[in-house]
Amino acid sequence: MQSRRSVLKTVAGASLMSAASFDRVLGANDRVRVGVIGHGLIGTRHLLDFKAQSDVEIVAVSELSDERLEAAAAAAGNGPAKHKDFRKLLERPDVDAVVVSTPDHWHALMTILACAAGKDVYVEKPLTLVLREGEWMRQAAEAHKRVVQVGTQQRSGKHYQRCAQLIKDGHVGDVRSIRMASYRNILPGFTKPVGDRLSPADWDMWLGPAPFVAYDPGRCLYHFRWFWDYSGGQTTNLLAHHIDSVQSMLDLKPPVRVAAMGGRYSLKGIGETPDVFEALFEYPGLVATWSSHEVAAAGEDGLTFYGTKGTLKLSRAGFEIVPELEVPPEEQIPRFSGPRTAPATPAPRTTPLQESGYDQVRDQFVPHVRNFIDCVKSRKAPISDLASSHRSSVPCHLANLALRLGRTLRWDDAKQDVVGDPEASKLLTKEYRSPWDRELKAALGRG
């Protein structure tokens, strides 16, 4: 087996070999050869969706879990190469593109190393663990001329695109308030690992650039989401989708102010991220809120746009527009006597609309995969490009920082920094654990 330093040199130098074997020029009818890294919850879905494309071949899979590695190879169905070390997959000249479906703390580094190795990348959301990683990913993709698609699949949904046009056309009036929410009750909390336990021998590799802690099977596989070293809780897990829809549909830059409150009040067992979270985002002329409960399931999940003419309720299954009614302001003043002059049936301020029956996989996941494959061939920017996806990650990171620091944060998008808060600014980045810090620097041309 190659040493880590040797592999580092191979990966970092891959872009220099593009004229040889690492950068095929693909025609419209060529097959795209894909390597899949990670076969957990979303990785399983992605492997099936890529496999279903007639011009895609799954040539390699990578997983640290023996159980999942064999499951990935079986799902591919064509005897793909199997690698526990993802860097071996990146070295392969027969891989044109990779799918990164790993725990969040790996997303940025794997994408950067894949770009340096001459591979195009489909990377799951959340894009990053800390905000500055988004800038590093953009640098790598631009330097190595790679196509990178981020897994915010709603952008490829036709009804999401239609709703964006309806808002742009003024169908719901001026959107001044947005509600994003996710509610469930998982009391008393998770108490055991999911699936077969990861081997202690693979623990150091699973941690990767994250700080070292003693082997703990409860931290990995599905439950990584509840630890700050690997993820940002439901804020980066679920808000990432909603806020991406909000900012892409309304063509918004990140918010100028972010406040958040909450904590881990009732859940016991595995995890440390909040079980109740409330966040407030201020945009010019618009306020958005995020509400997440892990201890109470009552309430309406999803994404709601409140406009001056109507309310738009949007989900992966469809949408509904409920009109506001033309009621004179004077008639809305409370009174206890005297007649009212408002019409018995007030006129609607807009036309009601409703569509349903959309399927998350068929109507969002599969078109998103198709968009990526088409862009791999055309070299055009994908629908969820790195620049706009990085902008969508900013509110998520700021909300978590506002919660953990206990104060409102102001954001300067031009400077890409928190205003007047050196402590918060310092937390926008992180140091990778050795040797991954050297691999990052080498891939970015800094080491």
C-alpha positions in Angstrom: 0.0 0.0 0.0 1.2 3.5 -0.8 2.2 5.8 2.1 0.0 8.7 2.8 2.7 11.1 1.6 2.9 9.1 -1.7 -0.9 9.2 -2.1 -0.9 12.9 -1.4 1.6 13.5 -4.2 -0.4 11.4 -6.5 -3.7 13.3 -5.8 -2.2 16.7 -5.7 -0.4 16.1 -9.0 -3.4 14.6 -10.8 -4.4 17.8 -12.5 -1.0 17.9 -14.2 -1.8 14.6 -15.8 -5.1 15.8 -17.4 -3.6 15.6 -20.9 -3.0 11.9 -20.3 -5.6 9.8 -18.5 -7.4 12.0 -15.9 -9.5 14.2 -18.2 -11.4 12.5 -20.9 -13.2 14.7 -23.4 -16.7 13.3 -23.4 -19.1 13.4 -26.3 -22.9 13.4 -26.0 -23.1 9.6 -26.5 -20.2 8.7 -24.2 -20.7 6.9 -20.9 -19.7 8.7 -17.8 -17.7 6.5 -15.4 -18.7 7.2 -11.8 -17.1 6.3 -8.5 -19.4 6.5 -5.4 -18.0 7.4 -2.0 -20.3 6.6 0.9 -23.2 4.2 0.9 -25.4 5.3 3.8 -28.9 6.7 3.8 -28.4 9.2 0.9 -25.5 7.4 -0.7 -27.8 4.4 -1.4 -30.3 6.7 -3.1 -27.6 8.3 -5.3 -26.0 5.1 -6.4 -29.4 3.8 -7.6 -30.2 7.1 -9.4 -26.8 7.3 -11.1 -27.0 3.6 -12.1 -30.4 4.2 -13.7 -28.9 6.7 -16.2 -28.3 4.9 -19.5 -25.0 6.7 -20.1 -23.5 6.1 -16.6 -21.4 3.2 -15.4 -20.6 2.7 -11.7 -17.0 1.6 -11.9 -15.9 1.9 -8.3 -17.3 2.2 -4.8 -15.7 3.3 -1.5 -16.9 2.7 2.1 -15.2 2.2 5.5 -18.0 0.0 6.7 -17.5 -3.6 5.4 -21.3 -4.1 5.5 -21.9 -1.0 3.4 -19.1 -1.6 1.0 -20.5 -5.0 0.1 -24.0 -3.5 -0.2 -22.7 -0.8 -2.5 -21.0 -3.3 -4.8 -24.1 -5.4 -4.8 -26.4 -2.5 -5.6 -24.1 -1.4 -8.5 -24.6 -4.9 -9.9 -21.7 -4.9 -12.3 -18.8 -5.9 -10.1 -17.3 -2.5 -9.4 -13.9 -2.1 -7.8 -14.1 -1.8 -4.0 -12.0 0.5 -2.0 -12.0 1.2 1.8 -9.6 4.1 1.2 -11.4 6.7 -1.0 -8.0 8.0 -2.2 -7.5 4.7 -4.1 -10.8 5.5 -5.9 -9.5 9.0 -6.8 -6.3 7.5 -8.3 -8.3 5.5 -10.8 -7.9 6.7 -14.4 -11.2 5.0 -15.3 -13.2 7.3 -13.0 -14.6 10.5 -14.6 -16.8 11.7 -11.8 -17.3 11.0 -8.1 -20.4 11.1 -5.8 -19.6 12.2 -2.3 -22.2 11.0 0.2 -20.2 10.9 3.4 -20.6 12.5 6.8 -20.5 16.3 6.5 -17.0 16.8 7.9 -15.6 15.0 4.8 -17.6 16.9 2.1 -15.1 19.8 1.5 -11.9 17.9 1.6 -13.1 15.0 -0.5 -14.4 17.4 -3.1 -11.1 19.4 -3.1 -9.0 16.2 -3.5 -11.3 14.9 -6.2 -11.0 18.2 -8.2 -7.2 18.0 -7.8 -7.4 14.4 -9.1 -9.2 15.6 -12.3 -12.7 14.3 -11.3 -16.0 16.1 -11.5 -18.0 15.9 -8.3 -21.6 15.5 -7.1 -21.4 16.3 -3.4 -24.2 16.0 -0.9 -25.4 18.9 1.2 -24.6 20.5 3.5 -21.8 21.8 1.4 -19.5 22.5 4.3 -18.8 22.0 8.0 -17.4 25.5 8.5 -18.1 28.5 6.2 -14.5 29.0 4.8 -14.5 25.5 3.3 -16.9 26.8 0.7 -14.2 29.2 -0.5 -11.6 26.5 -0.6 -13.9 24.2 -2.7 -14.5 27.0 -5.2 -10.8 27.7 -5.5 -10.1 24.0 -6.2 -13.0 23.6 -8.7 -11.9 26.7 -10.6 -8.2 25.9 -10.6 -8.8 22.4 -12.0 -11.8 23.3 -14.2 -14.1 20.8 -12.6 -17.9 20.6 -12.6 -19.3 20.4 -9.1 -23.0 19.8 -8.4 -24.3 20.2 -4.8 -27.1 17.9 -3.7 -29.8 20.5 -3.2 -32.2 18.6 -5.4 -35.2 20.9 -5.0 -33.6 23.3 -7.6 -34.2 20.6 -10.2 -37.9 20.2 -9.2 -40.3 21.6 -11.9 -42.8 22.8 -9.3 -40.1 24.6 -7.3 -39.1 26.3 -10.6 -42.7 27.2 -11.3 -43.1 28.7 -7.8 -40.0 30.8 -8.3 -41.6 32.2 -11.5 -44.9 32.8 -9.8 -43.2 34.8 -7.1 -41.1 36.7 -9.6 -44.3 37.5 -11.6 -45.9 39.0 -8.4 -48.6 36.3 -8.0 -48.3 36.3 -4.2 -47.4 40.0 -4.0 -44.4 41.2 -2.0 -42.9 38.4 0.0 -42.1 39.9 3.4 -42.0 36.8 5.7 -40.9 33.2 5.3 -41.3 30.3 7.6 -39.1 27.2 7.5 -39.8 24.4 9.9 -39.1 20.7 10.8 -40.8 18.9 13.7 -40.6 15.4 15.1 -40.5 13.7 18.5 -37.6 11.3 19.1 -37.8 11.2 22.9 -35.9 9.9 24.9 -33.2 10.2 22.2 -31.0 7.8 20.3 -29.2 5.2 22.5 -27.5 2.7 20.1 -25.5 2.8 16.8 -27.3 2.3 13.5 -26.4 -0.9 11.6 -23.2 -2.9 12.0 -20.6 -1.1 14.1 -17.7 0.5 12.3 -14.4 -1.4 13.1 -12.1 0.2 15.6 -9.4 -0.2 12.9 -11.3 2.1 10.6 -12.0 4.8 13.3 -9.0 7.0 12.6 -9.8 7.1 8.9 -13.5 7.8 9.6 -12.5 10.8 11.8 -10.3 12.1 9.0 -9.7 15.8 9.4 -11.9 16.0 12.6 -10.4 16.2 16.0 -9.3 12.9 17.5 -11.6 11.2 20.1 -11.5 7.7 21.4 -13.4 5.1 19.4 -17.2 5.6 19.8 -19.5 3.7 17.4 -22.4 5.9 18.5 -20.8 8.9 16.8 -20.5 7.5 13.3 -22.8 6.3 10.5 -26.3 7.9 10.9 -25.6 9.6 14.2 -22.7 11.8 13.1 -25.4 14.5 12.5 -25.7 15.2 16.2 -22.1 16.1 16.9 -20.5 19.5 16.2 -17.2 18.0 15.1 -19.0 16.3 12.1 -22.1 18.2 11.4 -24.4 21.1 12.4 -27.5 19.2 13.6 -30.8 19.7 11.8 -29.8 23.3 10.9 -27.3 22.1 8.3 -29.2 18.8 7.7 -32.6 20.2 6.9 -32.5 24.0 6.9 -29.9 23.7 4.2 -32.6 22.6 1.8 -35.1 25.2 2.8 -32.7 28.2 2.8 -31.3 27.1 -0.5 -34.8 27.2 -2.0 -35.5 30.6 -0.4 -32.3 32.2 -1.7 -32.3 30.7 -5.1 -36.0 31.3 -5.8 -35.9 34.9 -4.6 -32.3 35.5 -5.9 -31.1 36.6 -2.5 -27.7 37.1 -1.0 -27.1 35.8 2.5 -28.9 37.6 5.4 -27.5 40.8 6.9 -28.4 39.7 10.5 -28.9 36.3 12.2 -30.1 35.5 15.7 -30.8 32.1 17.2 -31.9 30.5 20.5 -32.4 27.0 21.7 -30.6 24.1 23.3 -30.5 20.4 24.1 -33.1 20.3 26.8 -34.8 16.9 26.8 -32.9 14.5 24.7 -30.6 12.0 26.4 -28.1 9.6 24.9 -26.2 10.0 21.6 -25.6 13.6 20.4 -25.0 17.2 21.5 -26.8 19.4 19.0 -30.0 21.2 20.0 -33.4 19.5 20.3 -35.2 22.9 20.1 -33.9 25.6 17.7 -35.4 28.9 16.7 -33.5 31.2 14.3 -34.3 34.6 12.7 -32.8 35.8 9.4 -33.0 39.4 8.3 -32.8 40.1 4.6 -33.4 43.6 3.0 -37.2 44.0 3.2 -37.7 40.4 4.3 -37.6 38.3 7.5 -37.2 34.5 7.5 -37.5 32.1 10.5 -36.3 28.5 11.1 -38.0 26.4 13.7 -36.8 22.9 14.6 -38.2 20.6 17.3 -36.8 17.1 18.0 -39.1 16.7 21.1 -42.5 17.8 19.7 -44.0 16.6 16.4 -47.1 18.9 16.3 -46.9 21.8 13.8 -46.6 22.2 10.1 -43.3 21.2 8.5 -42.0 22.7 5.3 -41.5 26.1 3.6 -44.1 28.9 3.6 -43.8 32.2 1.7 -46.1 35.0 3.1 -46.9 37.6 0.5 -49.1 40.7 0.4 -51.5 39.0 -2.0 -51.3 35.3 -0.9 -49.5 32.6 1.0 -47.4 30.0 -0.8 -47.0 26.6 0.9 -44.3 24.5 -0.8 -43.1 21.0 -0.2 -41.4 18.2 -2.2 -44.9 16.8 -2.9 -46.4 20.0 -4.4 -47.6 23.5 -3.5 -50.7 25.6 -2.7 -51.3 29.3 -3.0 -54.0 30.6 -0.6 -55.1 34.2 -1.5 -55.3 37.1 0.9 -58.8 38.7 1.0 -59.7 42.3 0.1 -60.9 43.5 3.5 -60.6 47.3 4.1 -58.2 48.3 6.9 -61.0 50.2 8.7 -63.1 47.0 8.9 -60.2 45.2 10.6 -60.3 47.5 13.6 -61.9 45.5 16.5 -65.4 46.8 17.6 -68.1 45.6 19.9 -71.1 47.5 18.4 -72.3 49.1 15.2 -72.7 47.6 11.7 -69.9 46.5 9.5 -69.8 47.6 5.8 -67.3 45.0 4.4 -68.8 42.7 1.8 -70.0 39.3 3.1 -67.6 37.6 0.7 -64.4 39.6 0.3 -62.6 39.3 -3.1 -59.4 37.4 -3.2 -56.2 39.4 -3.9 -54.8 36.7 -6.2 -55.8 33.5 -7.9 -55.7 30.3 -5.8 -53.4 27.5 -7.2 -52.6 24.0 -6.1 -50.5 21.2 -7.5 -49.8 17.8 -5.9 -48.5 14.4 -6.7 -44.8 15.2 -7.1 -42.4 12.5 -6.1 -39.1 13.4 -4.4 -37.0 10.8 -6.2 -38.6 10.9 -9.7 -39.2 14.7 -9.8 -36.2 16.1 -7.9 -33.4 13.5 -7.3 -33.3 12.0 -10.8 -33.4 15.3 -12.7 -30.7 16.6 -10.5 -28.5 13.7 -11.3 -29.3 14.1 -15.0 -28.4 17.8 -14.9 -25.0 16.8 -13.4 -24.3 14.2 -16.0 -25.2 16.5 -18.8 -22.9 19.2 -17.4 -20.0 16.7 -17.1 -20.4 16.3 -20.9 -21.1 19.9 -21.8 -18.8 21.5 -19.2 -21.5 24.0 -18.4 -22.3 25.1 -14.8 -24.8 22.8 -13.0 -28.0 24.0 -11.6 -26.7 23.8 -8.0 -23.3 25.4 -8.6 -20.7 26.0 -5.9 -21.0 29.8 -5.8 -24.7 29.9 -5.1 -24.6 26.8 -2.9 -21.9 28.4 -0.8 -24.2 31.5 -0.3 -26.9 29.1 0.8 -24.6 27.6 3.4 -23.8 30.9 5.0 -27.1 31.3 6.9 -26.9 27.8 8.3 -23.4 28.4 9.7 -24.3 31.8 11.1 -27.4 30.4 12.8 -25.4 27.8 14.6 -22.7 30.3 15.5 -25.3 32.7 16.8 -26.7 30.0 19.0 -23.4 28.8 20.4 -22.1 32.3 21.0 -25.3 33.6 22.4 -25.6 36.7 20.4 -26.9 38.2 17.1 -24.4 38.2 14.2 -24.1 40.8 11.4 -22.9 39.6 8.0 -20.9 41.5 5.4 -21.3 39.5 2.2 -18.9 41.6 0.2 -16.1 40.9 2.8 -17.4 37.4 3.5 -17.0 38.0 7.3 -18.9 38.7 10.5 -19.0 42.4 11.3 -17.2 43.5 14.4 -16.9 40.1 16.1 -13.4 38.6 15.9 -14.5 35.6 18.0 -17.2 34.7 15.5 -14.9 35.3 12.5 -12.3 32.9 14.0 -15.0 30.2 14.0 -15.7 30.5 10.3 -12.6 28.3 9.7 -10.9 25.3 11.2 -7.6 23.5 11.3 -7.6 19.9 9.8 -6.0 17.1 11.8 -2.7 15.8 10.5 -2.1 14.5 7.9 -5.2 15.9 6.3 -4.0 19.4 6.8 -1.1 18.7 4.5 -3.3 17.1 1.9 -5.6 20.1 1.9 -2.7 22.5 1.5 -1.2 20.5 -1.3 -4.4 20.2 -3.2 -4.9 23.9 -3.0 -1.3 24.6 -4.0 -0.3 26.0 -0.7 2.1 23.3 0.6 
